[in-house]
Amino acid sequence: GRTGAAPAIAPAAAGGNAYFTSSILVSHVTDYALHVGGTLNTQWANEFLGAITADGNVNFISARVTGDIQAGGNISNSGWGEVVIDGSAYAGGNVTFGSSVSVQSVHSGQPYTPRVDYQAASSHFLNMSALIGHMASTGTVTNEWGNLVFTGQSGINVIEIDQATLRNAWGFTITAPEDAIVFINVSDASVVLDGATWTFEGGITKDSVLLNMANATVFSLSQTNNVNILAPLATTQFAQGTLDGALVVGNLYGGGTVMG
């Protein structure tokens, strides 16, 4: 799949397809909760706190959307699951809803302009991820019984860890001043990130920390993490849990929660 949209536009995006299986919650940082460059399919108990755009088709089984839905293709629902849309549905194709859907209004055959230029976004994030991935390390982490500890300086800090170290860690503590930026490179092609406690001290915040996976084509994410993630090539399985941060990936599947 292609890479996703800019985190400043929505907290979650996939330049390819998005398939959410259960209980996903995507909250907005602007008026938008999710951008999808392909098709969007949802199953059960999906909640989107903001508007949705998809360049392809959109199909719901059960969902709550607190905003409009804009699609380049068709918008529909399957089965008898409740779908509540606190806005309107605008489709370049047809809007076909059953009686279990509550929506303000529906509009078929509407001109659709993608909110995101995915080709440009793809090039941007691929180039950015590759550039960061090739940066020389400026420091290393200390593994303190499963808690990875890094102390940084003002400016750009770059560290590299392998996926086994990342997965086996129960925590990650970053101490750096307010004007610091920390890039964490994981160069493996397949990455698994389970829950970790992310602690930021010395003035730095989550907004200045990026977990970069330039080579990952397969990424599995679960449990709770508080960090921004860039994996522009990765087909991502977000099975469960909460990510408090931006998530920019290729294709996105699962039932986790993304909080922008």
C-alpha positions in Angstrom: 0.0 0.0 0.0 1.0 3.6 -0.2 1.7 5.7 2.8 -0.8 7.7 4.8 -1.6 11.3 5.1 0.0 14.0 7.2 -0.6 13.6 11.0 -1.6 17.3 11.1 -4.7 16.6 9.0 -6.0 13.6 10.9 -4.7 11.3 13.7 -5.0 8.2 11.5 -4.6 7.7 7.8 -3.9 4.9 5.3 -2.9 5.6 1.7 -4.1 2.1 0.8 -7.1 0.4 2.2 -8.4 0.4 5.8 -10.3 -2.5 7.4 -11.4 -2.2 11.0 -12.6 -5.4 12.7 -13.9 -4.3 16.1 -14.1 -1.5 18.7 -11.7 1.0 17.0 -11.9 4.6 18.3 -10.3 7.3 16.2 -10.4 10.8 17.7 -9.8 14.0 15.8 -7.2 16.7 16.1 -9.0 18.8 13.6 -12.4 18.2 12.1 -11.2 14.9 10.6 -10.7 11.6 12.2 -9.6 9.4 9.3 -8.3 9.7 5.7 -8.2 6.6 3.5 -6.7 6.5 0.0 -8.5 3.3 -1.0 -11.5 1.5 0.4 -12.8 1.7 4.0 -14.6 -1.3 5.6 -15.7 -1.6 9.2 -17.2 -4.4 11.2 -18.4 -3.9 14.8 -18.5 -1.0 17.3 -16.2 1.3 15.3 -16.3 4.9 16.5 -14.9 7.9 14.6 -14.8 11.2 16.5 -14.6 13.4 13.4 -15.3 13.3 9.7 -14.1 10.6 7.3 -12.8 10.8 3.8 -12.1 7.8 1.5 -11.1 7.9 -2.1 -12.8 4.5 -2.8 -15.9 2.8 -1.4 -17.0 2.9 2.3 -19.0 0.1 3.9 -20.2 -0.1 7.5 -21.6 -2.9 9.6 -21.8 -1.0 12.9 -20.3 2.4 13.5 -20.6 5.9 15.0 -19.3 8.8 13.0 -19.4 12.3 14.6 -19.0 14.1 11.3 -19.6 13.9 7.5 -18.5 11.0 5.3 -17.0 11.9 1.9 -16.2 9.1 -0.6 -15.1 9.0 -4.1 -17.0 5.7 -4.6 -20.1 4.2 -3.0 -21.2 4.5 0.7 -23.2 1.6 2.1 -24.0 -0.6 5.1 -24.2 -4.3 5.5 -26.5 -6.3 7.8 -28.5 -4.9 10.7 -25.8 -3.4 12.9 -26.6 0.2 14.0 -24.8 2.9 12.1 -25.1 6.5 13.5 -23.8 9.4 11.5 -23.9 12.8 13.1 -23.5 14.4 9.7 -24.2 13.7 6.1 -22.9 11.2 3.5 -21.5 12.5 0.2 -20.6 9.9 -2.4 -19.2 10.2 -5.9 -21.1 7.0 -6.6 -24.2 6.0 -4.7 -25.3 6.1 -1.1 -27.2 2.9 -0.2 -28.3 2.7 3.4 -30.7 0.4 5.1 -33.1 1.2 7.9 -30.5 0.6 10.7 -28.6 3.8 9.6 -29.3 7.2 11.1 -27.9 10.0 9.1 -28.7 13.7 8.6 -28.8 13.5 4.8 -27.4 11.5 1.9 -26.0 12.8 -1.4 -25.2 10.5 -4.4 -23.3 11.5 -7.5 -21.4 14.3 -5.7 -18.1 15.6 -7.2 -15.3 14.3 -5.0 -11.9 16.0 -4.5 -9.5 14.0 -2.4 -8.7 15.7 0.9 -5.1 14.4 0.6 -2.8 14.1 -2.4 -1.7 10.6 -1.6 0.9 10.4 -4.3 2.5 13.6 -2.9 2.0 12.4 0.7 3.5 9.0 -0.2 6.6 10.6 -1.7 6.9 12.9 1.3 6.7 10.3 4.0 8.7 7.7 2.1 11.5 10.2 1.6 11.3 11.5 5.2 11.3 8.0 6.6 14.3 6.9 4.4 16.2 10.1 5.3 15.7 9.6 9.0 16.5 5.9 8.7 19.9 6.7 7.2 20.9 9.2 9.8 23.8 8.3 11.9 23.1 7.4 15.5 24.0 10.1 18.0 23.5 8.0 21.1 22.4 4.6 22.5 19.8 3.3 24.9 20.5 1.7 28.2 18.4 -1.4 29.0 17.5 -1.2 32.7 15.7 -4.5 33.3 13.4 -4.0 30.4 13.1 -0.2 30.5 15.0 1.4 27.7 16.5 4.7 28.8 17.9 7.5 26.6 19.3 10.9 27.5 19.4 13.4 24.6 20.6 16.9 24.0 19.2 20.0 22.3 18.6 19.5 18.6 18.3 16.2 16.7 19.0 13.0 18.4 19.0 9.7 16.6 19.1 6.2 18.1 18.7 2.8 16.6 17.3 -0.4 18.1 16.2 -3.7 16.7 12.7 -5.0 16.8 13.4 -7.7 19.4 14.7 -5.0 21.9 11.7 -2.9 21.2 9.2 -5.7 21.6 10.8 -7.1 24.8 10.9 -3.7 26.5 8.1 -2.8 29.0 9.0 0.9 29.0 10.9 3.6 27.2 12.2 6.7 29.1 13.5 9.7 27.2 15.1 12.6 29.0 15.9 15.6 26.8 15.3 19.4 26.8 12.3 21.0 25.3 14.1 21.9 22.1 15.2 18.3 21.4 13.9 16.0 18.7 14.4 12.3 19.1 14.2 9.8 16.2 14.1 6.1 17.1 15.0 4.0 14.0 13.9 0.3 13.8 15.4 -1.0 10.6 13.8 -4.5 10.6 11.4 -5.5 7.8 8.9 -7.0 10.2 8.2 -5.2 13.5 6.0 -6.1 16.5 5.2 -3.5 19.1 3.4 -4.6 22.2 2.4 -2.3 25.0 5.1 0.0 26.5 5.1 2.8 29.0 6.5 5.9 27.3 7.9 8.5 29.7 9.2 11.9 28.7 11.3 14.0 31.0 13.4 17.2 31.0 11.0 19.2 28.8 10.6 17.0 25.8 7.1 15.8 24.9 5.6 13.1 22.8 5.2 15.6 19.9 9.0 15.6 19.5 9.5 11.9 19.4 9.1 9.7 16.3 9.4 5.9 16.1 10.5 5.4 12.5 10.3 2.1 10.6 11.7 2.8 7.1 12.0 -0.8 6.0 9.0 -2.4 7.7 6.6 -4.0 5.3 4.7 -5.9 8.1 3.9 -4.1 11.4 1.9 -5.5 14.3 0.7 -3.1 17.0 -1.2 -3.8 20.2 -1.9 -2.7 23.7 -1.0 0.8 24.8 1.7 3.2 23.4 2.2 6.9 23.6 4.4 7.8 20.7 4.2 8.9 17.0 4.8 6.1 14.5 5.9 6.4 10.9 5.9 3.1 8.8 5.1 4.2 5.3 5.5 0.8 3.6 3.9 -1.3 6.3 0.7 -3.3 6.1 -0.3 -2.8 9.7 -2.4 -5.0 12.0 -3.6 -2.9 14.9 -5.4 -5.7 16.8 -6.3 -3.9 20.0 -5.1 -1.3 22.5 -4.6 2.4 22.3 -2.0 4.6 20.4 -1.8 8.1 21.7 0.0 9.7 18.8 0.1 10.0 15.0 0.0 6.8 13.0 1.1 6.9 9.4 1.3 3.6 7.6 0.4 1.8 4.3 -2.6 -0.4 4.8 -4.3 -0.4 8.2 -6.4 -3.3 9.7 -7.6 -4.1 13.1 -9.7 -2.9 16.1 -7.4 -0.6 18.1 -7.8 3.0 19.2 -5.9 5.9 17.7 -5.9 9.1 19.8 -4.5 12.1 17.9 
